């Protein structure tokens, strides 16, 4: 939380530190909306910090101070991030932005008059992937797709899988493998000046801030990975790059927004991969009790490998 508290306006930082320990321990989001109550999300439920028994209403100057901190007082330098609608800060925490969108020739040119900020807290949870490893490693790593709605723990699970692939599991006779991470949103490795801040093992190479499709091809040409890790595929060029990687003999482990394999059949940019049975394993996540709960793991024939683990 240190990196988050450093960018927050002082009144909001103080309120966050004064939240009950049960809230701080499970904190998932801090939602800052100008002229509306400060909201924090823990275990999927909202909580509203109070000052003198009144919900704290976010002031315009709070929003401006936060934006200055996020952009290091240079919005021009962060023009590309603003255009994408989010900024990633040290620690891998992602700050979503909403405000006035400026359109030019049908494309988003800029984001102005920002009035809403959503700080999503990134936490590395060592060991969350232990339960899935026996199902996605079968005499070698399987091409694996992690499917889940927002805040179901896709990136957290993916990050720990990357660590395990890189480190190996001696007790399961799984050797360490070369891992290439294409970290477009700086959420997997949380790199600072190119150096990953999360514990991802020794055999990791990271392309930070690089678009997924271009990055996968760059990794294959330059770093010869055994396994490629990418987060949140969704564009047609992502699907094409995945097919190229698989044809080059590289295993793919990635995530996608969705509910299950059947839903992905109706997504034009993903349906081709599903029809081609590219993924030998599909991990479907849910928020049954908390983020990271696994509804089931299925194979490319859509048969359950295991359910509810």
Secondary structure, DSSP 4 states (H G I P E B T S, - for coil): -HHHHHHS-HHHHHHHHTS-HHHHHTEEEEEEETTSB-EEEETTEEE--EETTEEPBPPHHHHHHHHHHHHTT-GGGGHHHHHHTEEE-TTS-EEEEEEEEEEETTEEEEEEEEEEEEEEPP---TTTTHHHHHHHBSSSBPPEEEEE-TTSSHHHHHHHHHHHHHH-BGGGTB----EEEEETTS-SS--BTTB--S---SSEEEEET--HHHHHHHHHHHH--SEEEE----SHHHHHHHHHHHHTT-EEEEEEESSSHHHHTT-HHHHHHHHTT--SEEEEEE-SSSTTEEEEEEETT--EEEE--
